Amino acid sequence: MNQKNSAYLHLIKAVPKSLQLFLNVCLVLLALILSFLLLKELIQFLKILIFNNDGGDYKLFLANILIFFLYFEFITMIIKYFKEDYHFPLRYFIYIGITAMIRLIIVEHDHPINTLIYSLIILILIISYFIINITPLERPVSSSLFKKKEQ
């Protein structure tokens, strides 16, 4: 029975470690793919700047710039994941959301109601970012709301 219990405890410890290793390998592969796409966007910028003398489509150029920043933010988030002890900071998801909404407004601005909704989403994301910044990182051990009243 003791040997069976020991094998069970070993399995319980091995499963999270193996899943963490799998996750880390997948994130490294994703970072490599995103790095390749980031370089591809950079080459696309150079082509537009060097070979497009007629001015080109500024909407397409701005959309490409924002896609470049999305790739950059995802790569930065993956780097922070490894630097902050396997934790994704919430603020990077907010950065990505704001950038994606700005890109959507630039590319898809034909319908005013949709543009207003996208703007409200950006406002909500900015407010949530502000709330995250004013909230202390460490929670106090005891709060005055949860203290038992002494009699």
C-alpha atoms as an extended CHARMM CRD file, in Angstrom:
* protein
*
       151  EXT
         1         1  MET       CA              0.0000000000        0.0000000000        0.0000000000  PROA      1               0.0000000000
         2         2  ASN       CA              2.8690000000        2.3730000000        0.8520000000  PROA      2               0.0000000000
         3         3  GLN       CA              4.5340000000        1.7450000000       -2.5210000000  PROA      3               0.0000000000
         4         4  LYS       CA              1.2300000000        2.4000000000       -4.3210000000  PROA      4               0.0000000000
         5         5  ASN       CA              0.7660000000        5.6300000000       -2.3730000000  PROA      5               0.0000000000
         6         6  SER       CA              4.3390000000        6.6780000000       -3.2020000000  PROA      6               0.0000000000
         7         7  ALA       CA              3.7590000000        6.0580000000       -6.9250000000  PROA      7               0.0000000000
         8         8  TYR       CA              0.5710000000        8.1150000000       -6.7430000000  PROA      8               0.0000000000
         9         9  LEU       CA              2.3930000000       11.0210000000       -5.0760000000  PROA      9               0.0000000000
        10        10  HSD       CA              5.1630000000       10.8000000000       -7.6770000000  PROA      10              0.0000000000
        11        11  LEU       CA              2.5480000000       10.9240000000      -10.4530000000  PROA      11              0.0000000000
        12        12  ILE       CA              0.8570000000       13.9360000000       -8.8700000000  PROA      12              0.0000000000
        13        13  LYS       CA              4.2010000000       15.7820000000       -8.8370000000  PROA      13              0.0000000000
        14        14  ALA       CA              5.2190000000       14.6710000000      -12.3530000000  PROA      14              0.0000000000
        15        15  VAL       CA              2.0370000000       15.6750000000      -14.1920000000  PROA      15              0.0000000000
        16        16  PRO       CA              2.2060000000       19.4410000000      -13.4720000000  PROA      16              0.0000000000
        17        17  LYS       CA              5.9260000000       19.5130000000      -14.2450000000  PROA      17              0.0000000000
        18        18  SER       CA              5.4430000000       17.7480000000      -17.5810000000  PROA      18              0.0000000000
        19        19  LEU       CA              2.5110000000       20.0130000000      -18.4790000000  PROA      19              0.0000000000
        20        20  GLN       CA              4.5980000000       23.0670000000      -17.5710000000  PROA      20              0.0000000000
        21        21  LEU       CA              7.4220000000       21.8060000000      -19.7750000000  PROA      21              0.0000000000
        22        22  PHE       CA              4.9800000000       21.2420000000      -22.6520000000  PROA      22              0.0000000000
        23        23  LEU       CA              3.5680000000       24.7440000000      -22.1840000000  PROA      23              0.0000000000
        24        24  ASN       CA              7.0550000000       26.2740000000      -22.1440000000  PROA      24              0.0000000000
        25        25  VAL       CA              8.0780000000       24.4750000000      -25.3360000000  PROA      25              0.0000000000
        26        26  CYS       CA              4.8710000000       25.5960000000      -27.0600000000  PROA      26              0.0000000000
        27        27  LEU       CA              5.4170000000       29.1880000000      -25.9620000000  PROA      27              0.0000000000
        28        28  VAL       CA              8.9960000000       29.1560000000      -27.2600000000  PROA      28              0.0000000000
        29        29  LEU       CA              7.7330000000       27.8340000000      -30.6150000000  PROA      29              0.0000000000
        30        30  LEU       CA              5.0400000000       30.5160000000      -30.6600000000  PROA      30              0.0000000000
        31        31  ALA       CA              7.6530000000       33.1850000000      -29.9040000000  PROA      31              0.0000000000
        32        32  LEU       CA              9.7840000000       31.9440000000      -32.8110000000  PROA      32              0.0000000000
        33        33  ILE       CA              6.7980000000       32.0330000000      -35.1780000000  PROA      33              0.0000000000
        34        34  LEU       CA              5.8380000000       35.5250000000      -34.0060000000  PROA      34              0.0000000000
        35        35  SER       CA              9.4480000000       36.6750000000      -34.4270000000  PROA      35              0.0000000000
        36        36  PHE       CA              9.4150000000       35.4070000000      -38.0010000000  PROA      36              0.0000000000
        37        37  LEU       CA              6.1290000000       37.2370000000      -38.6570000000  PROA      37              0.0000000000
        38        38  LEU       CA              7.5400000000       40.3760000000      -37.0490000000  PROA      38              0.0000000000
        39        39  LEU       CA             10.5210000000       40.2880000000      -39.4160000000  PROA      39              0.0000000000
        40        40  LYS       CA              8.1610000000       39.6680000000      -42.3310000000  PROA      40              0.0000000000
        41        41  GLU       CA              6.1880000000       42.8100000000      -41.3960000000  PROA      41              0.0000000000
        42        42  LEU       CA              9.4260000000       44.7690000000      -41.1370000000  PROA      42              0.0000000000
        43        43  ILE       CA             10.3850000000       43.6870000000      -44.6560000000  PROA      43              0.0000000000
        44        44  GLN       CA              6.9000000000       44.6830000000      -45.8270000000  PROA      44              0.0000000000
        45        45  PHE       CA              7.4240000000       48.1690000000      -44.3340000000  PROA      45              0.0000000000
        46        46  LEU       CA             10.7030000000       48.5460000000      -46.1570000000  PROA      46              0.0000000000
        47        47  LYS       CA              9.0820000000       47.5180000000      -49.4370000000  PROA      47              0.0000000000
        48        48  ILE       CA              6.3050000000       50.0690000000      -48.9530000000  PROA      48              0.0000000000
        49        49  LEU       CA              8.7330000000       52.8420000000      -48.0290000000  PROA      49              0.0000000000
        50        50  ILE       CA             11.3000000000       52.1600000000      -50.7430000000  PROA      50              0.0000000000
        51        51  PHE       CA              9.2370000000       51.0170000000      -53.7190000000  PROA      51              0.0000000000
        52        52  ASN       CA              5.9340000000       52.8220000000      -53.1850000000  PROA      52              0.0000000000
        53        53  ASN       CA              6.5460000000       56.3930000000      -54.3510000000  PROA      53              0.0000000000
        54        54  ASP       CA              2.9140000000       57.2110000000      -55.1260000000  PROA      54              0.0000000000
        55        55  GLY       CA              1.9610000000       57.5340000000      -51.4590000000  PROA      55              0.0000000000
        56        56  GLY       CA              0.1110000000       54.2190000000      -51.3410000000  PROA      56              0.0000000000
        57        57  ASP       CA             -2.7520000000       53.3820000000      -49.1000000000  PROA      57              0.0000000000
        58        58  TYR       CA             -2.1360000000       54.9780000000      -45.7170000000  PROA      58              0.0000000000
        59        59  LYS       CA             -4.8210000000       52.8200000000      -44.0650000000  PROA      59              0.0000000000
        60        60  LEU       CA             -3.0110000000       49.6660000000      -45.1200000000  PROA      60              0.0000000000
        61        61  PHE       CA              0.2950000000       51.0820000000      -43.9070000000  PROA      61              0.0000000000
        62        62  LEU       CA             -1.1760000000       52.0400000000      -40.5080000000  PROA      62              0.0000000000
        63        63  ALA       CA             -2.8380000000       48.6330000000      -40.2090000000  PROA      63              0.0000000000
        64        64  ASN       CA              0.5270000000       46.9690000000      -40.9070000000  PROA      64              0.0000000000
        65        65  ILE       CA              2.2030000000       49.1240000000      -38.2640000000  PROA      65              0.0000000000
        66        66  LEU       CA             -0.3740000000       48.0910000000      -35.6940000000  PROA      66              0.0000000000
        67        67  ILE       CA             -0.0220000000       44.4210000000      -36.6460000000  PROA      67              0.0000000000
        68        68  PHE       CA              3.7220000000       44.8850000000      -36.1340000000  PROA      68              0.0000000000
        69        69  PHE       CA              3.0510000000       46.2150000000      -32.6170000000  PROA      69              0.0000000000
        70        70  LEU       CA              0.6740000000       43.3330000000      -31.8910000000  PROA      70              0.0000000000
        71        71  TYR       CA              3.4030000000       40.8360000000      -32.7570000000  PROA      71              0.0000000000
        72        72  PHE       CA              5.8540000000       42.8550000000      -30.6800000000  PROA      72              0.0000000000
        73        73  GLU       CA              3.5060000000       42.9270000000      -27.6670000000  PROA      73              0.0000000000
        74        74  PHE       CA              2.8520000000       39.1880000000      -27.8500000000  PROA      74              0.0000000000
        75        75  ILE       CA              6.5870000000       38.4640000000      -27.9650000000  PROA      75              0.0000000000
        76        76  THR       CA              7.1370000000       40.8460000000      -25.0340000000  PROA      76              0.0000000000
        77        77  MET       CA              4.3820000000       39.0950000000      -23.1040000000  PROA      77              0.0000000000
        78        78  ILE       CA              6.0070000000       35.7100000000      -23.6750000000  PROA      78              0.0000000000
        79        79  ILE       CA              9.3520000000       37.0950000000      -22.4740000000  PROA      79              0.0000000000
        80        80  LYS       CA              7.6830000000       38.5120000000      -19.3600000000  PROA      80              0.0000000000
        81        81  TYR       CA              6.0380000000       35.1260000000      -18.7580000000  PROA      81              0.0000000000
        82        82  PHE       CA              9.4400000000       33.5120000000      -18.3640000000  PROA      82              0.0000000000
        83        83  LYS       CA             10.9710000000       36.4420000000      -16.4440000000  PROA      83              0.0000000000
        84        84  GLU       CA              8.1020000000       36.7090000000      -13.9480000000  PROA      84              0.0000000000
        85        85  ASP       CA              8.2010000000       33.0700000000      -12.9000000000  PROA      85              0.0000000000
        86        86  TYR       CA              5.6230000000       31.6340000000      -15.3160000000  PROA      86              0.0000000000
        87        87  HSD       CA              3.0120000000       34.3420000000      -14.9180000000  PROA      87              0.0000000000
        88        88  PHE       CA              1.3460000000       36.4580000000      -17.6090000000  PROA      88              0.0000000000
        89        89  PRO       CA              0.9470000000       40.0530000000      -16.4200000000  PROA      89              0.0000000000
        90        90  LEU       CA             -2.5930000000       41.2590000000      -17.0250000000  PROA      90              0.0000000000
        91        91  ARG       CA             -1.4580000000       44.6660000000      -18.2740000000  PROA      91              0.0000000000
        92        92  TYR       CA              0.0280000000       43.1000000000      -21.4100000000  PROA      92              0.0000000000
        93        93  PHE       CA             -3.3450000000       41.6350000000      -22.3450000000  PROA      93              0.0000000000
        94        94  ILE       CA             -4.7980000000       45.1150000000      -21.9250000000  PROA      94              0.0000000000
        95        95  TYR       CA             -2.0660000000       46.6120000000      -24.1560000000  PROA      95              0.0000000000
        96        96  ILE       CA             -2.8240000000       44.0280000000      -26.8120000000  PROA      96              0.0000000000
        97        97  GLY       CA             -6.5580000000       44.6880000000      -26.5570000000  PROA      97              0.0000000000
        98        98  ILE       CA             -6.1050000000       48.4460000000      -26.9160000000  PROA      98              0.0000000000
        99        99  THR       CA             -3.7750000000       48.0350000000      -29.9000000000  PROA      99              0.0000000000
       100       100  ALA       CA             -6.1480000000       45.5830000000      -31.5680000000  PROA      100             0.0000000000
       101       101  MET       CA             -9.1060000000       47.9320000000      -31.0950000000  PROA      101             0.0000000000
       102       102  ILE       CA             -7.1470000000       50.8900000000      -32.5090000000  PROA      102             0.0000000000
       103       103  ARG       CA             -6.2210000000       48.7840000000      -35.5140000000  PROA      103             0.0000000000
       104       104  LEU       CA             -9.8590000000       47.8100000000      -35.9600000000  PROA      104             0.0000000000
       105       105  ILE       CA            -10.9470000000       51.4540000000      -35.8510000000  PROA      105             0.0000000000
       106       106  ILE       CA             -8.3550000000       52.4110000000      -38.4770000000  PROA      106             0.0000000000
       107       107  VAL       CA             -9.1930000000       49.5360000000      -40.8050000000  PROA      107             0.0000000000
       108       108  GLU       CA            -12.9640000000       49.2100000000      -40.2660000000  PROA      108             0.0000000000
       109       109  HSD       CA            -14.2730000000       52.7270000000      -39.7400000000  PROA      109             0.0000000000
       110       110  ASP       CA            -17.1400000000       52.6460000000      -42.2540000000  PROA      110             0.0000000000
       111       111  HSD       CA            -19.9160000000       52.2410000000      -39.6790000000  PROA      111             0.0000000000
       112       112  PRO       CA            -20.0690000000       55.0020000000      -37.0400000000  PROA      112             0.0000000000
       113       113  ILE       CA            -21.8990000000       52.8690000000      -34.4650000000  PROA      113             0.0000000000
       114       114  ASN       CA            -19.1860000000       50.1890000000      -34.6320000000  PROA      114             0.0000000000
       115       115  THR       CA            -16.4960000000       52.8470000000      -34.3070000000  PROA      115             0.0000000000
       116       116  LEU       CA            -18.2640000000       54.2320000000      -31.2390000000  PROA      116             0.0000000000
       117       117  ILE       CA            -18.4860000000       50.7460000000      -29.7080000000  PROA      117             0.0000000000
       118       118  TYR       CA            -14.7760000000       50.1260000000      -30.3990000000  PROA      118             0.0000000000
       119       119  SER       CA            -13.9660000000       53.4780000000      -28.7800000000  PROA      119             0.0000000000
       120       120  LEU       CA            -15.9970000000       52.5570000000      -25.7130000000  PROA      120             0.0000000000
       121       121  ILE       CA            -14.1080000000       49.2590000000      -25.5070000000  PROA      121             0.0000000000
       122       122  ILE       CA            -10.8290000000       51.1970000000      -25.5820000000  PROA      122             0.0000000000
       123       123  LEU       CA            -12.1380000000       53.4590000000      -22.8120000000  PROA      123             0.0000000000
       124       124  ILE       CA            -13.0920000000       50.4170000000      -20.6990000000  PROA      124             0.0000000000
       125       125  LEU       CA             -9.6360000000       48.8990000000      -21.2490000000  PROA      125             0.0000000000
       126       126  ILE       CA             -7.9300000000       52.1520000000      -20.2560000000  PROA      126             0.0000000000
       127       127  ILE       CA            -10.0740000000       52.4180000000      -17.1150000000  PROA      127             0.0000000000
       128       128  SER       CA             -9.2440000000       48.8160000000      -16.2210000000  PROA      128             0.0000000000
       129       129  TYR       CA             -5.5450000000       49.5470000000      -16.7560000000  PROA      129             0.0000000000
       130       130  PHE       CA             -5.8640000000       52.5420000000      -14.4290000000  PROA      130             0.0000000000
       131       131  ILE       CA             -7.5690000000       50.3820000000      -11.7970000000  PROA      131             0.0000000000
       132       132  ILE       CA             -4.8070000000       47.7870000000      -12.0750000000  PROA      132             0.0000000000
       133       133  ASN       CA             -2.1590000000       50.4680000000      -11.5560000000  PROA      133             0.0000000000
       134       134  ILE       CA             -3.7740000000       51.9840000000       -8.4660000000  PROA      134             0.0000000000
       135       135  THR       CA             -4.4740000000       48.6060000000       -6.8730000000  PROA      135             0.0000000000
       136       136  PRO       CA             -1.6130000000       47.4280000000       -4.6450000000  PROA      136             0.0000000000
       137       137  LEU       CA              0.1560000000       44.2980000000       -5.8400000000  PROA      137             0.0000000000
       138       138  GLU       CA              0.2980000000       42.6990000000       -2.4280000000  PROA      138             0.0000000000
       139       139  ARG       CA             -2.9490000000       42.1900000000       -0.6100000000  PROA      139             0.0000000000
       140       140  PRO       CA             -2.9660000000       43.0240000000        3.0920000000  PROA      140             0.0000000000
       141       141  VAL       CA             -3.1920000000       40.0320000000        5.3940000000  PROA      141             0.0000000000
       142       142  SER       CA             -6.1510000000       41.4010000000        7.2840000000  PROA      142             0.0000000000
       143       143  SER       CA             -8.6700000000       43.9320000000        6.2470000000  PROA      143             0.0000000000
       144       144  SER       CA            -10.8170000000       46.0930000000        8.4570000000  PROA      144             0.0000000000
       145       145  LEU       CA            -13.8600000000       44.7190000000        6.6410000000  PROA      145             0.0000000000
       146       146  PHE       CA            -13.1380000000       41.1550000000        7.6400000000  PROA      146             0.0000000000
       147       147  LYS       CA            -11.8690000000       41.6290000000       11.1730000000  PROA      147             0.0000000000
       148       148  LYS       CA            -13.9260000000       40.1150000000       13.9200000000  PROA      148             0.0000000000
       149       149  LYS       CA            -15.2320000000       42.6620000000       16.2970000000  PROA      149             0.0000000000
       150       150  GLU       CA            -13.9210000000       42.1390000000       19.7710000000  PROA      150             0.0000000000
       151       151  GLN       CA            -16.5320000000       42.1330000000       22.4730000000  PROA      151             0.0000000000
